[in-house]
Amino acid sequence: MARLPLIDPDTTSGDIRMAFDRMPVKLNIFRMMAHAETNAMPLMRLANSILHKQKLSAVNRELLILQAAQLEGGAYEWRQHVPIALGVGVTQAQIDAVERGDYQDAALNAAERALLGFGREVVEKVRVGDAAFAGVREHFSNQEIVEAIVALGFYMMMARLTEATETDLDPAAGMVVYESGKKRG
């Protein structure tokens, strides 16, 4: 059971109420995030921009989100993003490689291996070594590299939110929420 009560979407007002009204599923992560009223809407907009407006491909973005969830112990994010990853073209073999932390797995191409090696250093070391940075530069633009860092940081934060508050896991509904945000995006 969550350490903080989940916000009831029906008792909210203003922008947060409008956001909940547009959601096809009122996931617990958003109900927990709503405690931080002044931050909730900007965070939801940032999440939507990460999921729908980045130049970084959907496959690469989802690999990074799963990596952040795996490295940070973000069970909530893992549960919601595995279906999204599969829905945008990530293979089960790639998901299994990320879950094992095996970024040299044959299921991953050279660009994905470089991106995940870079991602591991962003998460674990913060300051990325020269070799990992050079590897990611071979395959990705400046914009995509910064977008990768933003995606990792956002999902590290979400893992901390859900794990610190012990937010109850919802059934996997990530693809429904993803598709809904795409229409609004």
Backbone torsions as a table, in degrees:
resi	resn	phi	psi	omega
1	MET	NA	139.6	-177.3
2	ALA	-60.0	146.3	179.4
3	ARG	-73.2	-22.2	175.9
4	LEU	-121.9	147.7	178.5
5	PRO	-67.7	143.9	176.6
6	LEU	-76.4	138.9	178.4
7	ILE	-67.3	134.4	176.0
8	ASP	-81.6	116.5	-178.5
9	PRO	-56.1	-29.2	-178.5
10	ASP	-73.3	-15.0	-179.4
11	THR	-102.5	1.3	179.2
12	THR	-85.5	171.1	178.9
13	SER	-144.6	175.7	175.5
14	GLY	64.8	-144.1	-176.2
15	ASP	-62.0	-37.9	-179.1
16	ILE	-64.7	-42.2	178.2
17	ARG	-61.9	-42.9	179.3
18	MET	-63.0	-38.6	177.9
19	ALA	-64.3	-46.6	178.2
20	PHE	-61.3	-39.6	-179.4
21	ASP	-62.5	-29.3	179.5
22	ARG	-83.2	-15.7	-175.4
23	MET	-77.6	131.0	176.7
24	PRO	-70.9	-26.5	178.3
25	VAL	-138.4	127.8	179.3
26	LYS	-89.2	81.4	-176.3
27	LEU	-63.4	148.1	-179.8
28	ASN	-59.4	-31.7	179.3
29	ILE	-60.3	-40.6	178.8
30	PHE	-73.5	-33.8	177.8
31	ARG	-68.5	-30.5	175.7
32	MET	-77.0	-44.3	-179.1
33	MET	-59.8	-29.8	-177.0
34	ALA	-63.6	-15.2	173.8
35	HIS	-60.6	-33.1	179.1
36	ALA	-94.1	73.2	-171.2
37	GLU	-51.8	-45.3	-176.2
38	THR	-72.7	-17.9	180.0
39	ASN	-99.0	-23.0	-171.3
40	ALA	-59.3	-48.6	-177.3
41	MET	-67.0	-46.5	176.1
42	PRO	-60.1	-36.5	178.1
43	LEU	-66.1	-40.3	178.8
44	MET	-65.9	-38.0	177.3
45	ARG	-66.5	-40.4	177.7
46	LEU	-63.7	-44.7	178.3
47	ALA	-57.6	-44.9	-179.4
48	ASN	-64.2	-39.1	179.3
49	SER	-68.0	-36.3	176.9
50	ILE	-64.6	-45.2	-175.1
51	LEU	-75.5	-26.0	-170.3
52	HIS	-128.3	-9.0	-173.2
53	LYS	-124.8	-5.5	-179.2
54	GLN	-72.8	152.2	172.3
55	LYS	-71.4	-33.2	178.3
56	LEU	-53.6	133.2	-176.1
57	SER	-63.0	155.3	179.4
58	ALA	-60.4	-39.2	178.8
59	VAL	-62.8	-49.1	-179.6
60	ASN	-63.9	-40.3	178.3
61	ARG	-60.6	-46.7	-178.2
62	GLU	-67.9	-35.7	174.9
63	LEU	-59.8	-42.3	178.9
64	LEU	-67.1	-40.3	179.0
65	ILE	-63.3	-44.5	177.7
66	LEU	-64.3	-37.1	177.6
67	GLN	-62.1	-46.4	178.6
68	ALA	-59.8	-43.6	179.2
69	ALA	-63.0	-42.2	-178.8
70	GLN	-66.9	-46.6	-177.6
71	LEU	-70.6	-31.5	-176.7
72	GLU	-94.8	-2.9	-177.7
73	GLY	71.0	32.1	-178.0
74	GLY	-85.4	80.9	-178.0
75	ALA	-61.1	-37.7	-179.0
76	TYR	-63.3	-48.7	-178.4
77	GLU	-65.1	-39.7	178.8
78	TRP	-59.5	-49.2	-177.3
79	ARG	-59.7	-41.7	-177.1
80	GLN	-77.4	-30.6	-172.8
81	HIS	-94.3	-16.4	174.4
82	VAL	-59.7	-48.3	178.0
83	PRO	-63.2	-35.2	177.2
84	ILE	-64.6	-46.1	179.6
85	ALA	-57.0	-48.5	178.3
86	LEU	-61.4	-38.3	-178.8
87	GLY	-67.6	-25.6	-179.7
88	VAL	-99.8	1.7	174.3
89	GLY	114.3	1.7	174.1
90	VAL	-71.6	137.6	-179.9
91	THR	-86.5	159.4	176.3
92	GLN	-61.6	-36.1	178.3
93	ALA	-62.9	-38.5	177.2
94	GLN	-67.1	-42.0	178.1
95	ILE	-61.3	-44.4	179.0
96	ASP	-61.1	-39.3	178.8
97	ALA	-63.8	-43.1	177.9
98	VAL	-64.8	-41.5	-179.9
99	GLU	-61.2	-36.7	177.4
100	ARG	-80.3	-12.6	-175.0
101	GLY	73.7	23.1	-178.9
102	ASP	-98.8	87.1	-175.2
103	TYR	-83.8	4.2	174.4
104	GLN	-106.4	6.0	-179.2
105	ASP	-56.1	144.3	-179.7
106	ALA	-63.9	-18.1	178.4
107	ALA	-70.4	-16.9	-178.7
108	LEU	-101.2	136.6	176.6
109	ASN	-81.7	175.8	-175.4
110	ALA	-59.4	-41.2	179.9
111	ALA	-65.7	-42.1	179.3
112	GLU	-66.4	-38.8	177.3
113	ARG	-63.2	-43.5	178.8
114	ALA	-64.3	-43.0	-179.2
115	LEU	-63.5	-43.8	-179.4
116	LEU	-71.5	-33.3	173.6
117	GLY	-63.9	-43.3	174.9
118	PHE	-61.3	-47.3	-179.6
119	GLY	-59.1	-41.8	178.6
120	ARG	-59.0	-42.6	-179.5
121	GLU	-69.8	-36.2	175.8
122	VAL	-59.1	-46.1	-177.5
123	VAL	-72.4	-49.1	-171.0
124	GLU	-85.3	-32.8	-174.3
125	LYS	-113.8	-19.8	-174.0
126	VAL	71.2	-60.1	178.2
127	ARG	-85.1	114.2	-175.3
128	VAL	-80.6	134.7	178.3
129	GLY	-67.9	160.8	-177.9
130	ASP	-58.8	-42.2	-177.0
131	ALA	-64.8	-45.2	179.8
132	ALA	-65.6	-38.6	179.7
133	PHE	-68.2	-42.3	177.9
134	ALA	-62.7	-38.8	178.7
135	GLY	-61.7	-43.2	-179.8
136	VAL	-71.9	-32.2	179.1
137	ARG	-65.6	-26.9	179.4
138	GLU	-65.0	-26.4	-170.3
139	HIS	-118.4	-17.0	-171.1
140	PHE	-130.5	148.4	177.7
141	SER	-74.7	167.4	175.8
142	ASN	-56.1	-44.3	179.9
143	GLN	-59.5	-46.2	-179.3
144	GLU	-65.1	-35.7	178.6
145	ILE	-64.8	-46.0	179.0
146	VAL	-66.6	-40.3	177.2
147	GLU	-61.0	-37.5	177.4
148	ALA	-61.8	-43.2	179.0
149	ILE	-64.2	-42.3	178.8
150	VAL	-62.8	-45.7	179.7
151	ALA	-61.4	-46.4	178.9
152	LEU	-59.9	-47.5	-178.7
153	GLY	-62.0	-41.4	179.9
154	PHE	-63.0	-46.4	-177.4
155	TYR	-75.8	-22.6	169.3
156	MET	-65.3	-42.9	178.5
157	MET	-62.8	-43.4	-179.8
158	MET	-63.7	-38.7	176.8
159	ALA	-62.4	-40.5	178.8
160	ARG	-66.3	-39.4	177.9
161	LEU	-61.2	-51.3	-175.3
162	THR	-72.4	-34.7	-178.9
163	GLU	-77.3	-42.3	-179.6
164	ALA	-65.1	-34.4	-179.0
165	THR	-94.2	-2.2	-176.4
166	GLU	51.3	46.9	179.5
167	THR	-59.1	128.9	-179.3
168	ASP	-61.2	136.8	178.6
169	LEU	-70.1	132.9	171.6
170	ASP	-88.9	159.6	167.6
171	PRO	-59.2	151.5	-179.8
172	ALA	-59.2	115.5	178.6
173	ALA	-134.6	11.2	-173.7
174	GLY	-56.2	-38.6	-177.8
175	MET	-68.4	-35.9	177.2
176	VAL	-64.2	-45.0	179.5
177	VAL	-66.7	-41.7	179.3
178	TYR	-59.2	-49.6	-178.3
179	GLU	-64.0	-37.5	178.6
180	SER	-64.4	-43.4	178.7
181	GLY	-66.7	-32.1	178.7
182	LYS	-63.3	-39.2	179.9
183	LYS	-67.1	-35.8	179.8
184	ARG	-82.2	-28.5	-174.3
185	GLY	-49.0	NA	NA
